[in-house]
Amino acid sequence: MAVIEGVGYPNSSLSHFQAMDIWQTLDLNGNGRDGWLGKLVSGWVDKDGHPFQALNVGTQTAQALQSINAQVPTFNTVNNYRVTPDPVDSDGGSSRLQTLMKLYSTYPKSSPYAALLEATALNAQEGSKQIHEAATQYHALATYPQGPFSAGLQVLAEAIVQNLGLRVGYVTLGGFDTHANQQTTHAQLMKTLAEGLSAFYSDLQAHGRADDVVVMTWSEFGRRVEENGSQGTDHGTAAPLFILGNAVNRGIYGEPPSLSSLDDAGNLKYTVDFRSVYATVLDRWLGASSKDVLGGAFGNQSFLPSL
């Protein structure tokens, strides 16, 4: 594992919504649209048409994966990724699915976004079939903890082990906005993170797939240095990121922010631009051009070897 200290960006926003936008779209004004991973995977979908090149486990697609040119499959459980059958139907939803596909086929081919709509419908149909077939064949070789975070990691492990073509998987663990009772809450969240990732890695290793995966964490901001009146901390700036995987050069990277040299608002001064972390993963793991995806040159960190 690599720990990258002091990760942030110039003039950090302390707004949840704006900071989330910045980290996911790289628009430092907080007005972005397409996500940085959306720009990456849209090219993959156009080239290969594979429904599971990217997969978002959750109830809605993360902004980082948003793209006007491609829709990323998003679901919180495998069983939910299907056309829900009518209770009175005896065919398990087959007729309802066929009706839906006919509806898509009536949309004029020359109309705006016709190709995207058709690809989305066909990929959803094929993807549902593939993921359900994979679920019947996949057997976890590690014990995953209870909870949505670990369950999401297990879905990603299933897609990887069953060779569904996954290249980018996305799962979220929320609750780190610890304005109150931070010590207890943060400790439990880190336990959830650690135990979930440990099970995920053990499962992949037992299936012979651990060498194929690198995990990167991120959060939209860190915490303030000074404690508030509720035994917590408020929105801050620089924070550490974790990178995990057999390919990772283990160690601590970046320069830890100084506690004696804070900015005018009493927050940490960042020492590593988050875009350089993204660039490293793109250039040195995903084999993509970070300049093309990120829209500029941000340099590489050394937590991954050069390709």
C-alpha positions as CSV (number, residue, x, y, z in Angstrom):
1,M,0.0,0.0,0.0
2,A,1.1,3.6,-0.7
3,V,-0.1,6.5,1.4
4,I,0.0,9.9,-0.4
5,E,0.0,12.8,2.0
6,G,-1.2,16.3,1.6
7,V,-3.4,15.8,-1.5
8,G,-5.5,18.8,-2.6
9,Y,-5.6,21.6,-5.1
10,P,-5.3,25.4,-5.2
11,N,-8.0,27.5,-3.4
12,S,-9.8,24.4,-2.0
13,S,-13.6,24.6,-1.8
14,L,-15.2,23.8,1.5
15,S,-18.6,23.2,-0.1
16,H,-19.6,19.5,-0.4
17,F,-21.3,20.0,-3.8
18,Q,-18.6,22.1,-5.3
19,A,-15.7,20.0,-3.9
20,M,-17.4,16.8,-5.2
21,D,-17.7,18.4,-8.6
22,I,-14.0,19.5,-8.6
23,W,-12.6,16.1,-7.7
24,Q,-14.8,14.3,-10.2
25,T,-14.7,16.6,-13.2
26,L,-11.4,18.5,-12.6
27,D,-13.2,21.8,-13.2
28,L,-11.7,23.9,-10.4
29,N,-14.6,26.3,-10.7
30,G,-17.0,23.5,-9.7
31,N,-19.0,23.8,-12.9
32,G,-18.0,20.6,-14.6
33,R,-20.2,18.2,-16.5
34,D,-18.4,15.1,-17.7
35,G,-16.4,13.1,-15.1
36,W,-12.7,12.3,-15.6
37,L,-13.4,8.6,-15.7
38,G,-16.4,9.2,-17.9
39,K,-14.1,10.7,-20.5
40,L,-11.9,7.6,-20.2
41,V,-14.6,4.9,-20.4
42,S,-16.6,6.6,-23.2
43,G,-13.7,5.8,-25.6
44,W,-13.7,2.2,-24.4
45,V,-17.4,1.8,-25.0
46,D,-17.2,3.4,-28.5
47,K,-14.3,1.1,-29.4
48,D,-15.4,-2.2,-27.9
49,G,-19.1,-1.9,-26.9
50,H,-18.5,-4.0,-23.8
51,P,-21.2,-3.3,-21.1
52,F,-18.8,-4.0,-18.2
53,Q,-15.7,-2.1,-19.1
54,A,-16.8,0.2,-16.3
55,L,-19.2,-0.6,-13.4
56,N,-20.6,1.6,-10.7
57,V,-22.0,-0.1,-7.6
58,G,-24.6,2.2,-6.0
59,T,-28.0,3.7,-6.5
60,Q,-26.9,6.4,-9.0
61,T,-24.0,6.9,-11.3
62,A,-21.1,8.8,-9.7
63,Q,-20.3,12.1,-11.4
64,A,-16.7,10.9,-12.0
65,L,-18.2,8.3,-14.5
66,Q,-20.7,10.6,-16.2
67,S,-20.3,11.0,-19.9
68,I,-22.6,12.3,-22.6
69,N,-21.3,9.6,-24.9
70,A,-21.7,6.5,-22.8
71,Q,-23.8,5.2,-19.9
72,V,-22.0,3.2,-17.2
73,P,-24.0,0.2,-15.7
74,T,-25.0,1.2,-12.2
75,F,-26.8,-1.0,-9.6
76,N,-26.5,-1.8,-5.9
77,T,-27.1,-5.5,-6.1
78,V,-26.9,-8.0,-9.0
79,N,-30.5,-9.0,-8.6
80,N,-31.6,-5.4,-9.2
81,Y,-29.9,-5.1,-12.6
82,R,-32.9,-6.4,-14.6
83,V,-36.3,-5.4,-15.9
84,T,-38.5,-6.0,-12.9
85,P,-41.2,-8.5,-13.9
86,D,-44.9,-7.8,-13.4
87,P,-46.2,-10.1,-10.6
88,V,-49.0,-11.3,-12.9
89,D,-46.5,-12.4,-15.6
90,S,-45.5,-16.0,-15.8
91,D,-42.5,-15.6,-18.0
92,G,-40.1,-14.0,-15.5
93,G,-40.3,-10.6,-17.2
94,S,-39.4,-11.7,-20.7
95,S,-42.4,-10.1,-22.4
96,R,-41.8,-6.9,-20.5
97,L,-38.2,-6.8,-21.6
98,Q,-39.2,-7.4,-25.3
99,T,-41.7,-4.6,-25.1
100,L,-39.0,-2.3,-23.8
101,M,-36.6,-3.2,-26.5
102,K,-39.3,-2.6,-29.2
103,L,-39.9,0.8,-27.7
104,Y,-36.3,1.7,-28.1
105,S,-36.3,0.4,-31.7
106,T,-39.1,2.7,-32.7
107,Y,-36.9,5.8,-32.0
108,P,-35.8,7.2,-35.3
109,K,-32.2,6.4,-36.2
110,S,-31.5,9.9,-37.4
111,S,-32.7,11.5,-34.2
112,P,-30.3,13.1,-31.6
113,Y,-28.7,10.6,-29.3
114,A,-30.4,7.7,-31.2
115,A,-27.1,5.7,-31.3
116,L,-26.5,6.3,-27.6
117,L,-30.1,5.2,-26.6
118,E,-29.8,2.1,-28.7
119,A,-26.3,1.2,-27.3
120,T,-27.6,1.8,-23.8
121,A,-30.6,-0.4,-24.2
122,L,-28.6,-3.2,-25.9
123,N,-25.8,-3.0,-23.3
124,A,-28.2,-3.1,-20.4
125,Q,-29.9,-6.2,-21.9
126,E,-26.7,-8.0,-22.5
127,G,-25.1,-6.8,-19.3
128,S,-28.0,-8.0,-17.2
129,K,-27.7,-11.5,-18.8
130,Q,-23.9,-11.6,-18.3
131,I,-23.9,-10.4,-14.7
132,H,-26.6,-12.9,-13.7
133,E,-24.8,-15.7,-15.4
134,A,-21.6,-14.7,-13.6
135,A,-23.4,-14.6,-10.3
136,T,-24.4,-18.3,-10.6
137,Q,-20.7,-19.3,-11.3
138,Y,-18.8,-17.1,-9.0
139,H,-18.0,-18.3,-5.5
140,A,-16.3,-15.9,-3.0
141,L,-13.1,-17.4,-1.5
142,A,-13.1,-14.9,1.3
143,T,-15.6,-13.9,3.9
144,Y,-16.9,-10.4,3.2
145,P,-18.2,-8.3,6.2
146,Q,-21.8,-7.3,6.2
147,G,-22.8,-3.9,4.8
148,P,-23.2,-2.1,1.4
149,F,-19.5,-1.2,1.0
150,S,-18.2,-4.8,1.2
151,A,-21.2,-6.0,-0.8
152,G,-20.2,-3.6,-3.5
153,L,-16.6,-4.8,-3.5
154,Q,-17.9,-8.4,-3.8
155,V,-19.9,-7.4,-7.0
156,L,-16.7,-5.9,-8.4
157,A,-14.8,-9.1,-7.5
158,E,-17.4,-11.2,-9.3
159,A,-17.0,-9.1,-12.4
160,I,-13.2,-9.5,-12.3
161,V,-13.1,-13.2,-11.5
162,Q,-15.7,-14.1,-14.1
163,N,-13.8,-12.1,-16.8
164,L,-16.6,-9.7,-17.7
165,G,-14.0,-7.2,-19.1
166,L,-14.0,-4.8,-16.1
167,R,-11.4,-2.1,-16.3
168,V,-12.8,0.5,-13.9
169,G,-15.0,-0.4,-10.9
170,Y,-16.4,2.3,-8.6
171,V,-17.9,1.9,-5.1
172,T,-18.6,4.4,-2.4
173,L,-18.2,4.5,1.4
174,G,-19.9,7.5,3.0
175,G,-20.1,9.0,6.4
176,F,-16.7,10.7,6.8
177,D,-18.2,14.1,7.3
178,T,-17.4,13.9,11.1
179,H,-18.7,17.2,12.5
180,A,-19.4,15.4,15.8
181,N,-18.1,12.5,17.7
182,Q,-15.3,12.1,15.2
183,Q,-13.0,9.7,17.1
184,T,-15.6,6.9,17.4
185,T,-17.2,7.4,13.9
186,H,-13.9,7.7,12.1
187,A,-12.5,4.6,13.7
188,Q,-15.5,2.6,12.7
189,L,-15.4,3.9,9.1
190,M,-11.7,3.0,8.8
191,K,-12.5,-0.5,10.2
192,T,-15.2,-0.9,7.5
193,L,-12.8,0.3,4.8
194,A,-9.9,-1.9,6.0
195,E,-12.0,-5.1,6.5
196,G,-13.8,-4.7,3.2
197,L,-10.7,-4.1,1.2
198,S,-8.9,-7.0,3.0
199,A,-11.7,-9.4,2.0
200,F,-11.7,-8.0,-1.6
201,Y,-7.9,-8.5,-1.9
202,S,-8.0,-12.0,-0.3
203,D,-10.8,-13.1,-2.6
204,L,-8.9,-11.8,-5.7
205,Q,-5.7,-13.4,-4.6
206,A,-7.4,-16.8,-4.0
207,H,-8.8,-16.6,-7.5
208,G,-5.4,-15.7,-9.0
209,R,-6.5,-12.2,-9.9
210,A,-4.9,-9.9,-7.3
211,D,-2.1,-8.9,-9.7
212,D,-4.7,-7.4,-12.0
213,V,-6.1,-4.8,-9.6
214,V,-5.1,-1.4,-8.2
215,V,-7.4,0.4,-5.7
216,M,-7.4,4.1,-5.2
217,T,-9.3,6.0,-2.6
218,W,-10.4,9.7,-2.6
219,S,-12.5,12.1,-0.6
220,E,-13.6,15.6,-1.6
221,F,-11.8,17.3,1.3
222,G,-10.0,16.7,4.5
223,R,-10.7,18.1,8.0
224,R,-9.8,21.2,9.8
225,V,-6.9,21.1,12.2
226,E,-8.8,22.7,15.1
227,E,-11.5,20.7,16.8
228,N,-15.0,22.2,16.9
229,G,-17.4,22.2,19.9
230,S,-19.0,18.9,19.1
231,Q,-15.9,16.6,19.4
232,G,-15.5,16.7,15.7
233,T,-13.9,18.7,12.9
234,D,-15.3,20.8,10.1
235,H,-14.5,20.8,6.4
236,G,-10.8,21.1,5.7
237,T,-8.4,21.0,2.7
238,A,-5.5,18.6,2.2
239,A,-5.9,14.9,3.1
240,P,-4.2,11.5,2.4
241,L,-5.1,9.1,-0.3
242,F,-4.5,5.3,-0.3
243,I,-3.3,3.2,-3.2
244,L,-3.4,-0.5,-2.9
245,G,-2.3,-3.4,-5.0
246,N,0.5,-5.8,-5.8
247,A,1.9,-3.4,-8.4
248,V,2.1,-0.5,-6.0
249,N,5.5,0.7,-4.8
250,R,4.8,0.6,-1.1
251,G,5.6,3.6,1.1
252,I,4.6,7.1,2.1
253,Y,4.6,9.7,-0.7
254,G,4.2,13.4,-0.8
255,E,5.1,15.9,1.8
256,P,3.0,16.0,5.0
257,P,1.3,19.4,5.4
258,S,2.8,21.6,8.2
259,L,0.8,22.1,11.3
260,S,2.7,25.3,12.1
261,S,2.1,26.9,8.7
262,L,-1.6,26.9,8.0
263,D,-3.4,29.0,5.4
264,D,-5.3,32.2,6.4
265,A,-8.4,30.1,7.2
266,G,-6.5,27.8,9.6
267,N,-6.5,24.9,7.1
268,L,-3.6,22.7,5.9
269,K,-1.8,23.8,2.8
270,Y,-1.8,21.0,0.2
271,T,1.5,19.6,-1.1
272,V,0.4,17.2,-3.8
273,D,-2.1,18.1,-6.6
274,F,-4.8,15.4,-6.8
275,R,-4.6,15.6,-10.6
276,S,-1.0,14.2,-10.4
277,V,-2.4,11.2,-8.6
278,Y,-5.1,10.6,-11.2
279,A,-2.4,11.1,-14.0
280,T,-0.2,8.4,-12.4
281,V,-3.0,5.9,-12.4
282,L,-4.0,6.7,-15.9
283,D,-0.5,6.7,-17.4
284,R,1.1,3.9,-15.3
285,W,-1.8,1.5,-14.7
286,L,-4.7,2.0,-17.1
287,G,-2.4,2.7,-20.1
288,A,-4.3,5.9,-21.1
289,S,-2.9,9.3,-21.9
290,S,-3.5,11.5,-18.8
291,K,-3.0,14.6,-20.9
292,D,-5.9,13.6,-23.1
293,V,-8.2,12.5,-20.3
294,L,-7.4,15.3,-17.8
295,G,-6.9,18.1,-20.3
296,G,-3.4,19.0,-19.2
297,A,0.0,17.8,-17.9
298,F,0.1,17.3,-14.1
299,G,3.2,15.1,-13.7
300,N,3.4,11.6,-12.2
301,Q,4.0,10.3,-8.7
302,S,6.2,7.3,-8.1
303,F,3.8,5.0,-6.3
304,L,3.4,3.0,-9.5
305,P,6.2,1.9,-11.8
306,S,6.4,3.3,-15.3
307,L,4.9,1.1,-18.0
